[in-house]
């Protein structure tokens, strides 16, 4: 099990509690974030909604691939990428 935070500054109390229980913490970090309680830092713009949408979309895809519920080919067929990009 792991603990995932979008903004370590905003989720500071939850991060402290996760550290106390021994959960590894994965965080989306911006240049101004403190990495004190973050075990794995993913550098990203954690304030912009488009950036967060892309990051969570990629994470969801990778989790489904790891579980064996989809493949790259099946994912590409299920998603209309041109329509998705035009929604920004």
N, C-alpha and C positions, 0 to 999 in steps of 0.2 A: 504494500500500500504506500502511496505517497500523497503529499499535500501540494496542490497547485495554486499559486497566487498570481493574480493579474497585475497587482500593484503592491509591492512589498510595504510601501509606506502606508497605504490605506488599510492593508490587512495585517498590520503590525501585531495586534493582540492575538489574532488567530495564529500567526506565525510563531509567536512566543509559546503558545500552548502546544503547537505541533512539535517544537523543539523539545519541550518538557516531556512529551510522550515518545520521543525518539523517531518521529516520522521524518523522512527526507523531504526537503522542500524544493520544489521547482518553481522558479519565478520568472515572469516576463519583466525584464528590467530595462529602464531607460537610463540615460546618462546621469541623471540626477538621483538615482535610487541608491540606498545603502544596501550592501550585500551581506550584512552581518548575519542574518539568520537564513540566508538562501544557500542551499547546497549546490544546485544546478541553475545557472543563470542563462536565460535565453534573451539575448539582446534584441529589443524590439521597441517600437513606439507603442507604449502601453496606455496612451491617452486617446489616440485616434480610433474612431469606430471602424473605419475601413481596415486599418491595420489589425485591429483585434478580430474583426470578422475573418480576415484571411488566415491569421494564425490559428484560430479555433477551427476553421474549415480544414486546414492542413492537418491539425492534430486529430480531428475526428476521422479523417480519411486514413491516417496511419494506424489508429487504434483498430478500425475495422479491418484493415489489411493484416495486422498482427493476429487478430482473432480468427482470421480465415473467412470472414464474412463477405469479402469483396476482393477483387483484383484491380490492377490499374486499368485493364481493358473494360471490365464491367463498370467501374466507376466513371470512366470517360463516356460510356454509352448512356449511363443514367443521368449524367449531368450535362446540361447544355451550357458549356463554358462561355460561348459567345453571349448568351443571354445574361449569364451571371456577371460578366465583365461590364455589360452595358447598364447594369443596375447601379453603378457607381456614379 
